[in-house]
Amino acid sequence: MGSTHWYLVGFATLAVTAQAGLGIAAITVYWVPPWIRRRVVRPKLWGWGALAAAVGMSLYMFLGPFRGPDIGMAPYVLGGMVLFVAGQVVQMLGQRPGSRDAVLPDTEAR
């Protein structure tokens, strides 16, 4: 395998580790990245979705394309993709519905 393969593996490892780290931070201390903080209303739920998506993508990448052709791993690879999509859905459920630049409700006017 060429050196490009190892660059891709390294980049993919960093990406899923970062996503899992954000999920763990959201679950434990309710911290979410500043660029999505206004949209996330349930940080713990968002964090569980991020963690599930990171695990699913890891299963998909490291048992599928990065490992090589092995039909025996196909159920695990497809299961990883299903887990990734399910994690993305859970992340969406943790966010405020509506437009990208949602305005927070004015609670002081009541």
N, C-alpha and C positions, 0 to 999 in steps of 0.2 A: 504494500500500500504506500502511496506517495505521501509526501509531507503535507499536502493540502488536506488530506483526510484527517490528520491529527489536528490541524488548525480548526477544522469544522467541529471535531469532537470537543476540543477545548472551548470553543465559543459556545457550543450547545450546553456544555456542562456549566459554564458561567451563567448562561441565561436561565436555565431551570433552577440553579442554586439561588440566584437572585429572586426569582419568583417564589420559591419555597421560603426564602428568608422574609420576604414581604408578607407572605401568608402567616408565618409564625409570629411576626411582629404584630400583625392585626389581631391574631387570636389572643396573644398573651397580654399586650399592653394597649390594645385598641389604637395602634398607630397605623395610618395609611399614608402613602406618598402624597406630597403636597399637590401634585397636578391632578389628583382625582379626589382629594379630600372633600370638596364641596358636593360631589355627587354621591359619596358613600354615606349611607345613613345607618347601616348595620355593619360595622367594621369586623365583628367576629364572624358573621356569615360570609362576608367578602373574603376574609382570611382563609376560612375553610375551603372556599371555592378555589382560591389561588393555590393552596397547598395540594388539593386534589388534582388541579390542572397540571401542576409541576410534576407530580408523581406519574400522572397519565402520559405526559409528553416524554418523560424519562423512559418509561416502559416502551413507548412507541419507538423512540429514536435508538435506544441502546440495545433493544432486542430485535429491531427491524433493520432499517437502512444502514446503520453504522456497524452492525454485526455481520451482515452478509446474507445471502439467500439461504434460508433454512425454513422449510415449510412446517417443521415441527413447532416453531415459535409463532406461527401465524395467529393462533387464538390469543396469545399474550399480547401480541402487537396490536391486534384489533381491540382487545380489551383496554389497552392503554389509550387508544384513540377515543374510545367511548368514555373512559374516565376523564380524559382531557375535555371533551365537549360537555360532560356533566359538570365538571368544575367551572367551566365558563358560564354555564347556566346559573349555577349557584352564585357566582360572582355578580351576575346581572341582577339576581334577586336581592343582593345586598346594596344595590344602588338605587338612587332616586329615579323614578320614571320621568320621562319627559325629554326635553331638549338637552343638548350638550352643556349649555351655559344656563343651568337652572338657577333661579333666584330663590334664596331662602325666604320662608314666610316671615312676615313682620309680626313678631309676638309681642312687641312693646305697645302696639296700637290698641290692644284689647283692654 
